[in-house]
Amino acid sequence: MPRAVRSLAATGIAGIVLAGSAVAPAAATPQPPPYDRTSAAEARRVDRVPTPRLDWYACYDYAQCTSVRLPLDYDHPKGATTEVALLRVRARDQQHRIGSLFVNPGGPGVSGTDFALAAPYYLGDDLLDRFDVVGVDPRGAAASENIRCFRSVKDQTRAYAGLNVPFPWTKAEEKAYVAASKRVGRGCSTTGRPLTGAASTAEVARDMEVLRRAVGDRKLSYLGFSYGTALGQYYANMFPDRFRTIAVDGVLDPNAWAGRGQARNQMQETRLRSADGAYRALNEILLRCSQVARSGGCALGDHPAAAFDTVAKRLRVKPLVVGSYTISYADFIGATLNALYYPYGWEDIVELTAELLAATAPGASRAAGATARRALAARAAPGYDFPYDNAQETFLTVACTDAYHPKSADAWPALAAREDQRAPYFGRAWAWTTSPCARDTWTVRDEDAWTGPFNRTTAAPLLVVGDYWDPATNYQGAVGSAALLPNSRLLSSDSWGHTAYGTSACVTSRIDAYLISGALPDEGTVCVGDTQPFADLSTAKRVYASKSELARAGLPGRGEPKRLPPVAGPRPAAGTLTVR
């Protein structure tokens, strides 16, 4: 996520209490033979690796931590290694413990250990009772051995100059952004090696398979959100007979993610259509706003869509200067996209639009309200400083090395403009996230990356969850993935924000039931989101917390309110990084 708009990430959702009783779903239909089995090549790669000994030690008050060394290249299990970090929160009912539940929050490149430590604040009580929750920092990221595409913070800062906008809008910004993208692509393809060439989704899936053995589970149980759904699907297709349950929520179609055939020359956004989902969600919010405007339920008047577009047009012509901050068109769109990640984000969108509509009007005082100032506060923050921050590089390593992208970064301005024609406002925002991935400059590849197939018949069924109003993982991604996997079940929800778990008691109870017993929801089930725009005027907000803050807060007890949803939105980073 751009630093210029990251402050809205600190005003997401908190304290949603799961309400209502779970409805017992229909039992899963076991898959009769024949089903696909792990290929001889993949079995040989992972099975030759000795089961690591996990030397757990107490950490963060209520968790256990450890790290292991795993092969850098699974074709050479006795060769170079890389360190991978794990954290687990033990099951509250050890006597009735099912096993370990591996969790991944997406990104790619976001910390799995942070996510596991926070599990008591977002997972259902039944899961916390029955599973040790295990988070793994993907190779290259967070507490694992780090990818570093530059030798120093100084070199990194100079290379990233030009990526200090949410996305480029002016010709000058586009020129600077393309130049910086080339520098980053070259740095990660040279200095970043060998780890940038050995951290694809397939390598993380192989790590997870080895670690499944290490925690003592006969088969894997997994819950993945956002990009973590790609990891879940990669694992399911690489090891179709080695998992017990895999639930994926906020789903990326793996074929669209990776690019196949002629689609290899397309932008990744052209395939994924994240911007389409964001535009659809914004339009629905503005439509509902118009329906309640006359009763005073929305501050944008009778024509909210026109009001939003007016602000966008004014900022395209002339950014708004507010004290030491400059609010550009890209800032406005970036802040709007960020707000769409949250069930209550519509409140921020309406408030921000109303404030900027007044502040940019002819003859206005050019002052902005609290929401606008909050959205742009990060403008004052430096792009990079000590210590070395590799968040952008871990994201790009997976996005660029996993997938195919257009040949030259010089093509991005025209291609991104075309995305904006299809999905106004957000096409550019999503398209520019992968500009360093151009094949001419991002030349490092992983020879052992998985390129498919993604339609294996698995021994156990998968649960695929899609959210109608998701601004990052288009609902059609869930539809496409469920259609690809013969032994899967699609669960849909009209939830708001990014991913559906925790935003709908219906979704949460069905995911929990599946992970515990393997029971799938009835075919065709559509859940209702607990929070709907203009129907719930709660001002509750999610509060971000570090590992240390969570440890100080202590382990919440059974039945205490959750801080939901688990996937909160774009993490702070420079440039166009937007978490999926």
C-alpha positions in Angstrom: 0.0 0.0 0.0 1.2 3.5 -0.7 2.6 5.3 2.3 0.6 8.3 1.3 -2.7 6.6 2.1 -1.7 4.1 4.7 -3.3 6.0 7.6 -6.7 4.8 6.6 -5.4 1.3 7.3 -5.3 2.3 11.0 -9.0 3.1 11.0 -10.5 -0.2 9.9 -12.7 -2.5 12.0 -12.6 -3.7 15.5 -14.9 -5.5 17.9 -17.4 -7.4 15.8 -19.1 -10.0 17.9 -20.2 -13.2 16.1 -23.9 -13.4 16.5 -26.4 -16.2 15.9 -26.0 -19.9 16.1 -24.2 -22.0 13.5 -26.4 -24.1 11.2 -25.1 -27.6 10.8 -23.9 -27.9 7.2 -24.4 -30.9 5.0 -21.7 -33.6 5.3 -19.0 -33.7 2.7 -19.2 -36.3 0.1 -15.9 -38.3 0.2 -14.1 -38.4 -3.2 -14.1 -42.0 -4.4 -11.0 -43.3 -6.2 -9.5 -42.5 -8.5 -8.2 -39.2 -7.3 -5.0 -37.5 -8.3 -1.9 -38.3 -6.3 1.2 -36.4 -5.6 3.5 -36.7 -8.6 6.7 -38.7 -8.3 8.7 -35.6 -9.0 7.1 -33.6 -6.2 7.2 -36.5 -3.8 10.9 -37.0 -4.5 11.6 -33.3 -3.8 9.9 -33.1 -0.4 10.2 -36.7 0.9 14.0 -36.7 0.6 14.2 -33.9 3.2 14.5 -35.2 6.7 11.7 -34.2 9.0 13.0 -31.1 10.9 13.1 -31.1 14.6 11.1 -28.1 15.9 12.7 -26.8 19.0 9.9 -24.6 20.3 10.5 -22.0 22.9 8.1 -19.6 24.8 7.6 -16.3 23.1 5.2 -13.3 23.2 3.6 -14.3 26.5 1.2 -17.0 25.1 2.9 -18.4 22.0 5.8 -20.6 21.0 8.4 -19.8 18.4 11.1 -21.6 16.5 13.0 -21.6 13.2 14.3 -24.3 10.9 16.6 -24.5 7.9 15.0 -25.8 4.7 16.5 -26.5 1.3 17.0 -23.4 -0.8 16.4 -25.7 -3.8 14.4 -28.9 -3.2 16.3 -30.5 -6.2 19.3 -30.3 -3.9 18.1 -31.2 -0.4 21.7 -31.4 1.0 22.8 -28.1 -0.6 22.3 -24.5 0.5 19.5 -23.8 2.9 17.3 -20.8 4.0 16.0 -20.1 7.5 12.2 -20.2 8.0 10.4 -18.9 11.1 7.3 -20.4 12.7 5.0 -19.4 15.6 2.2 -21.4 17.1 -0.6 -20.8 19.6 -1.4 -24.0 21.3 -5.0 -25.5 21.3 -6.9 -24.6 24.4 -8.3 -28.1 24.7 -5.2 -30.3 24.2 -7.2 -33.4 25.2 -9.4 -33.0 22.1 -6.9 -31.4 19.8 -7.3 -32.3 16.2 -3.9 -31.2 15.0 -2.3 -28.0 13.6 -4.1 -25.4 11.5 -1.7 -23.6 9.2 -2.8 -20.1 8.5 -1.7 -17.5 5.9 -2.9 -13.9 5.6 -1.9 -13.2 2.0 0.3 -10.4 0.7 2.2 -12.1 -0.8 5.1 -11.8 1.7 3.0 -10.9 4.8 4.1 -12.4 8.1 2.4 -15.6 9.0 3.9 -15.5 12.5 2.2 -12.2 13.2 -1.1 -13.7 11.8 -0.9 -16.8 14.0 -0.1 -14.7 17.1 -3.3 -12.6 16.4 -5.4 -15.8 15.8 -7.1 -15.6 19.3 -8.4 -12.2 18.2 -10.1 -13.3 15.0 -10.6 -17.1 14.8 -13.7 -18.7 16.2 -13.5 -20.3 19.6 -14.1 -23.8 18.3 -11.0 -23.6 16.1 -9.0 -22.2 19.0 -10.1 -25.0 21.2 -9.2 -27.8 18.8 -6.2 -26.7 16.8 -2.7 -25.5 17.4 -2.6 -22.4 15.1 0.6 -22.3 13.2 2.0 -19.4 11.2 5.0 -19.5 8.9 6.9 -16.5 7.6 7.3 -17.3 3.9 10.9 -17.7 2.9 12.4 -14.2 2.3 9.9 -12.4 4.6 9.6 -11.1 8.1 11.4 -13.3 10.7 12.6 -15.7 8.1 15.9 -15.1 6.2 15.2 -11.9 4.4 15.3 -11.1 0.7 17.4 -7.9 0.1 17.5 -6.5 -3.4 19.9 -3.8 -2.5 23.1 -3.8 -0.4 22.1 -0.9 1.8 19.2 1.3 2.8 20.9 4.1 0.9 21.0 2.1 -2.4 17.4 1.0 -1.8 16.2 4.5 -1.2 17.8 5.8 -4.3 16.4 2.9 -6.4 12.9 3.5 -5.1 12.9 7.2 -5.8 9.8 7.7 -8.1 7.7 5.1 -6.3 6.5 7.6 -3.6 3.0 8.0 -5.0 0.0 5.7 -4.7 0.2 5.3 -8.5 1.5 7.7 -11.1 -0.9 10.1 -12.8 1.1 12.8 -14.5 3.5 12.1 -17.4 6.4 13.1 -15.1 5.2 10.7 -12.4 4.9 7.9 -15.0 8.4 8.5 -16.3 9.9 8.4 -12.8 7.8 5.4 -11.8 8.9 3.4 -14.9 12.6 4.3 -14.2 12.3 3.2 -10.6 10.5 0.0 -11.6 13.4 -0.9 -13.8 15.9 -0.2 -11.0 14.0 -2.4 -8.6 13.5 -5.2 -11.1 17.3 -5.3 -11.9 18.2 -5.1 -8.2 16.0 -8.1 -7.3 17.3 -10.0 -10.3 20.9 -9.5 -9.3 21.6 -8.5 -5.7 18.4 -10.3 -4.5 19.6 -13.6 -5.8 19.6 -16.5 -5.0 16.6 -16.1 -2.7 14.5 -14.1 -5.2 14.8 -17.1 -7.5 13.8 -19.6 -4.8 10.8 -18.0 -3.1 7.9 -18.7 -5.5 4.6 -19.9 -4.2 5.6 -23.5 -5.1 8.6 -23.3 -2.8 6.5 -22.1 0.1 4.0 -24.9 -0.5 6.9 -27.4 -0.4 8.1 -25.8 2.9 4.6 -26.2 4.3 4.5 -29.9 3.3 7.8 -30.5 5.1 6.6 -28.5 8.1 3.3 -30.5 8.2 5.4 -33.6 8.9 7.5 -31.6 11.5 4.4 -30.7 13.6 3.3 -34.3 13.5 0.2 -34.1 11.3 -0.6 -36.9 9.0 -2.4 -34.5 6.6 -2.5 -30.7 6.3 -5.3 -28.5 7.7 -5.1 -25.0 6.2 -6.9 -21.7 6.2 -5.7 -19.1 3.7 -6.9 -15.6 3.0 -6.4 -13.3 -0.1 -3.1 -14.3 -1.7 -3.0 -17.1 0.8 -5.7 -18.7 -1.3 -3.2 -19.1 -4.1 -0.8 -20.9 -1.7 -3.7 -23.2 -0.6 -4.5 -24.0 -4.2 -0.9 -24.6 -5.2 -0.6 -27.0 -2.3 -3.8 -28.8 -3.2 -2.7 -29.3 -6.8 0.9 -30.2 -5.9 0.0 -32.5 -3.1 -3.6 -33.5 -3.9 -3.7 -36.5 -1.5 -1.8 -35.0 1.4 -4.3 -32.6 3.0 -7.3 -33.0 5.4 -9.0 -29.7 4.9 -8.2 -26.5 2.9 -10.4 -23.4 3.2 -9.6 -20.4 1.0 -11.3 -17.0 1.5 -10.9 -14.0 -0.9 -9.8 -16.2 -3.8 -7.3 -15.6 -6.6 -7.9 -17.8 -9.7 -4.4 -19.4 -10.0 -4.5 -19.5 -13.8 -5.2 -15.7 -13.8 -2.5 -15.2 -11.2 0.2 -17.0 -13.1 -0.8 -16.4 -16.7 -1.0 -19.1 -19.3 -0.8 -19.3 -23.1 -1.5 -15.9 -24.8 -2.4 -14.4 -21.4 1.3 -14.5 -20.5 1.8 -11.2 -22.3 -1.1 -9.5 -20.4 -0.8 -7.5 -17.2 -1.6 -9.5 -14.2 -4.4 -7.1 -13.4 -6.0 -7.7 -16.8 -6.3 -11.3 -15.8 -7.3 -10.9 -12.1 -9.7 -8.0 -12.5 -9.2 -6.7 -9.0 -10.1 -3.2 -10.2 -13.5 -4.5 -11.5 -14.3 -5.7 -8.0 -13.3 -2.4 -6.4 -15.3 -0.4 -8.9 -18.4 -2.6 -8.4 -18.2 -2.1 -4.7 -17.8 1.6 -4.9 -20.7 1.9 -7.3 -22.9 -0.1 -4.9 -22.0 2.1 -2.0 -22.8 5.3 -3.9 -26.1 3.8 -5.1 -27.1 2.9 -1.5 -26.0 6.4 -0.5 -28.4 8.0 -3.0 -31.2 5.8 -1.6 -30.9 7.2 1.9 -29.7 10.7 1.0 -33.1 12.4 1.3 -33.6 11.1 4.8 -30.3 12.5 5.8 -28.5 9.1 5.9 -25.8 10.1 3.5 -23.9 13.4 3.3 -23.3 13.3 -0.5 -26.8 14.5 -1.6 -29.0 13.0 -4.2 -26.2 12.2 -6.7 -23.3 10.6 -4.8 -21.7 9.1 -7.9 -21.6 12.6 -9.5 -20.1 14.0 -6.3 -17.4 11.4 -6.2 -16.6 12.0 -9.9 -16.5 15.8 -9.3 -13.9 15.4 -6.6 -11.8 13.1 -8.8 -12.0 15.5 -11.8 -11.0 18.5 -9.7 -8.0 16.7 -8.2 -6.9 15.5 -11.6 -6.7 19.1 -12.7 -5.2 20.5 -9.5 -4.2 18.8 -6.3 -5.4 20.2 -3.0 -2.8 21.7 -0.7 -3.6 21.3 3.0 -0.9 22.8 5.1 2.2 20.8 4.5 0.3 18.0 2.7 -0.7 17.8 -0.9 -3.7 15.7 -1.7 -3.6 14.4 -5.3 -6.1 12.5 -7.4 -4.0 9.3 -6.8 -4.1 9.9 -3.0 -7.9 10.2 -3.2 -8.3 7.0 -5.1 -5.7 5.1 -3.0 -7.5 6.1 0.2 -10.9 5.0 -1.3 -9.5 1.7 -2.3 -8.0 1.2 1.1 -11.3 2.0 2.8 -13.1 -0.6 0.6 -11.1 -3.3 2.4 -13.2 -2.8 5.5 -16.9 -3.6 6.2 -17.3 -0.1 7.6 -15.1 1.6 5.0 -18.1 3.1 3.3 -18.2 5.6 6.2 -14.7 6.9 5.4 -15.5 7.0 1.7 -18.5 9.2 2.2 -16.8 11.4 4.8 -13.7 11.8 2.7 -15.6 12.6 -0.5 -17.8 15.2 1.3 -14.8 16.9 2.8 -12.9 17.1 -0.4 -16.0 18.2 -2.4 -16.3 21.2 -0.1 -12.5 21.9 0.1 -12.0 21.8 -3.7 -15.1 23.9 -4.6 -14.4 27.2 -6.3 -13.8 29.9 -3.7 -13.4 27.4 -0.9 -10.9 27.9 1.9 -8.9 24.9 0.7 -9.1 23.3 4.1 -9.8 19.6 4.6 -11.5 17.9 7.5 -10.2 15.2 9.9 -10.8 12.3 7.6 -8.8 13.9 4.7 -6.0 14.8 7.0 -5.9 11.3 8.5 -5.9 9.8 5.0 -2.9 11.9 4.0 -0.9 12.1 7.2 1.6 9.5 6.0 2.7 12.0 3.4 5.1 13.4 6.0 6.7 10.0 6.6 10.0 9.2 4.8 9.8 6.5 2.2 12.6 4.3 3.7 14.9 4.6 6.7 16.7 2.3 9.0 16.4 -0.7 9.4 16.1 -2.2 5.9 12.4 -2.7 5.0 12.0 -5.4 2.4 8.1 -5.5 2.4 8.0 -4.3 -1.2 10.6 -6.8 -2.3 8.9 -9.8 -0.8 5.7 -8.9 -2.4 7.3 -8.4 -5.8 9.5 -11.5 -5.5 6.4 -13.7 -5.5 4.2 -11.6 -7.9 7.1 -11.3 -10.4 8.7 -14.7 -10.2 5.4 -16.7 -10.0 3.7 -15.0 -12.9 4.2 -13.8 -16.4 4.0 -10.1 -17.2 4.5 -7.8 -20.2 8.0 -7.5 -21.6 8.9 -3.8 -21.0 8.1 -1.4 -18.1 7.8 1.3 -20.8 4.5 -0.3 -21.8 2.9 0.3 -18.4 1.5 3.8 -18.9 -0.6 2.8 -21.9 -1.6 -0.5 -20.4 -2.6 1.0 -17.1 -4.6 3.7 -18.9 -6.5 0.9 -20.7 -7.2 -0.8 -17.3 -8.8 2.5 -16.2 -11.1 2.6 -19.2 -12.5 -0.8 -18.2 -12.6 -0.2 -14.4 -12.5 3.6 -13.8 -10.5 5.0 -10.8 -9.0 1.7 -9.8 -7.6 0.3 -13.0 -4.4 2.3 -12.8 -4.1 1.7 -9.1 -4.1 -2.0 -9.4 -2.2 -2.1 -12.7 0.9 -0.3 -11.5 1.5 -2.7 -8.6 3.5 -5.0 -10.9 5.5 -2.6 -13.0 8.8 -3.9 -11.7 7.8 -7.3 -13.0 8.4 -6.5 -16.7 10.3 -9.4 -18.2 13.1 -7.2 -19.6 14.2 -6.1 -16.1 12.9 -8.7 -13.8 14.9 -11.6 -15.2 15.2 -13.9 -12.3 13.0 -17.0 -12.5 12.4 -20.0 -10.3 13.0 -23.1 -12.4 10.9 -25.1 -10.0 7.9 -22.8 -9.9 4.6 -24.5 -10.3 2.8 -23.6 -13.6 -0.1 -26.0 -13.3 -2.3 -27.8 -13.7 -4.7 -26.3 -11.2 -7.6 -28.7 -11.8 -6.4 -31.8 -9.9 -9.0 -34.1 -8.4 -8.1 -34.0 -4.8 -8.7 -36.8 -2.2 -10.4 -34.4 0.2 -12.7 -31.5 -0.8 -11.7 -27.9 -0.6 -14.0 -25.0 0.6 -13.8 -21.9 -1.7 -15.3 -18.7 -0.3 -16.1 -15.6 -2.3 -17.3 -12.2 -1.2 -19.5 -10.3 -3.7 -18.0 -6.8 -2.7 -14.4 -7.7 -2.4 -12.1 -4.9 -3.8 -9.0 -6.9 -4.1 -9.9 -10.5 -5.0 -12.8 -10.2 -7.4 -15.7 -12.6 -6.6 -15.2 -14.2 -10.0 -11.9 -15.5 -8.8 -13.7 -17.7 -6.3 -16.2 -18.8 -9.0 -13.3 -19.6 -11.4 -11.3 -21.5 -8.8 -14.3 -23.6 -7.7 -15.0 -24.5 -11.3 -11.4 -25.6 -11.8 -11.3 -27.9 -8.8 -13.5 -30.9 -9.3 -13.7 -31.7 -5.6 -14.5 -28.3 -4.2 -17.5 -26.4 -2.9 -18.2 -22.7 -3.5 -19.6 -20.7 -0.5 -20.7 -17.1 -1.5 -21.4 -14.1 0.7 -22.6 -10.5 0.2 -20.1 -9.4 2.8 -18.3 -6.1 2.6 -14.6 -5.6 2.7 -11.8 -7.9 1.7 -12.5 -11.6 2.6 -15.7 -12.8 4.3 -14.6 -14.7 7.4 -15.5 -12.6 10.5 -17.8 -10.3 8.5 -20.6 -12.9 8.4 -21.6 -15.2 11.2 -22.9 -17.5 8.5 -19.6 -17.7 6.7 -17.5 -18.0 9.9 -19.6 -20.8 11.3 -19.4 -22.8 8.0 -15.7 -22.4 7.6 -15.2 -23.4 11.2 -17.4 -26.5 10.9 -15.6 -27.5 7.7 -12.1 -27.2 9.3 -13.2 -29.2 12.3 -15.1 -32.0 10.7 -14.7 -31.7 6.9 -18.4 -31.0 6.5 -19.2 -28.8 3.6 -22.0 -26.2 3.3 -25.0 -27.1 1.2 -24.3 -26.5 -2.5 -25.4 -23.1 -3.6 -25.3 -21.6 -0.1 -25.2 -17.8 -0.1 -24.5 -16.0 3.2 -25.4 -12.5 4.3 -22.8 -10.1 5.6 -23.5 -8.9 9.1 -22.6 -5.3 8.2 -24.2 -3.5 5.3 -23.6 0.1 4.2 -26.0 2.6 5.7 -27.7 -0.1 7.7 -25.3 -0.1 10.6 -23.9 3.2 11.7 -21.4 1.8 14.3 -18.3 3.8 14.6 -16.2 0.8 15.9 -12.8 0.7 14.3 -10.2 -2.0 14.2 -7.0 -1.2 15.9 -3.7 -2.5 14.5 -1.4 -4.1 17.0 2.2 -5.2 16.9 3.4 -8.6 18.3 4.5 -6.9 21.5 1.2 -5.1 21.9 -0.7 -8.3 21.5 1.5 -10.0 24.0 0.9 -7.2 26.5 -2.9 -7.4 25.9 -2.8 -11.1 26.9 -4.6 -14.1 25.5 -8.4 -13.4 25.2 -10.7 -15.9 26.8 -13.4 -18.0 25.2 -16.4 -15.9 24.2 -14.6 -12.6 24.3 -15.4 -10.3 21.3 -13.2 -10.7 18.3 -11.2 -8.1 16.4 -12.4 -9.0 13.0 -12.0 -9.4 10.0 -8.6 -11.2 9.9 -7.5 -9.6 6.7 -7.5 -5.9 7.4 -6.2 -4.3 4.3 -3.1 -3.0 2.6 -0.1 -3.0 4.8 2.1 0.1 5.1 4.8 0.2 2.3 6.1 2.5 -0.3 5.0 2.6 -3.9 1.9 0.9 -5.2 2.1 -2.2 -2.9 -1.4 -3.3 -2.2 -1.9 -6.5 -0.3 -4.1 -9.3 -1.8 
